């Protein structure tokens, strides 16, 4: 007894005039900033399909192809690595016929708690539309040198805060910290400038963040510097300092960058 097509709520190979002579596959394209195992599980008329692969985690594009016997009825893809947060790994799944991508089934950020599905289903993320919250450590400059940090890779950053400590030598001079910040794809697009000077022979911790009301900018060898609340940056991200009245023995510690990160597909 043949298949009665009108009774089927999905597309099958037999419905296509070229179906019997075509090779069907899933082509999976992914980018991630952390190496992780990604699983794809679904259903065709022939039964359950299940594939997995490991993304390199270096931000480059990874492509994997998996042969299937029929057009998928449903698919779900997610990461099986508990260290992957939303924003770390982006996956797109395509239906390919004879090696040609003909339809994008689903795409989006995946983690161990949230995935992507075809047909699209409502999946509540554990963090809404937020990315991966992480800390990056800059280089430790030599004494007498300013900070200069560059971060590359296919990542979109939202800057939340920077922490940096400056130790001044015994030369009498009032130093003033200028921290150069990128915005979008522009290097040194804006500055965060301290409102107070740092004197000789002191150790001061600077915290640069999107503060609201600031009753005081400096207290107990800690200085606060405000920045705009939505500092988004992509491409090569360059951070640097311009220390006014810098002395030969002045020494910055390695900066800490507190960011929200999204891998860019």
Secondary structure, DSSP 8 states (H G I E B T S, - for coil): ----GGG-SS--GGGSTTGGG--EEEEEEEEESS-EEEEEEEEETTEEEEEEEEE-SSSS-EEEEEEESS--SEEEEEE--TT--TTSEEEEEEEEETTEEEEEEEEEE--SS--EEES------TTTT--EEEEEE-----TT---EEEE-SSEEEEEEEEEEEEE--SS---BEEEEEEEEBTEEEEEEEE-SS-B-TT-EEEEEEE--S--S-SEETTEEEEE--S-EEE-SSEEEEEEEET--TT-EE---EEEEEEEE--
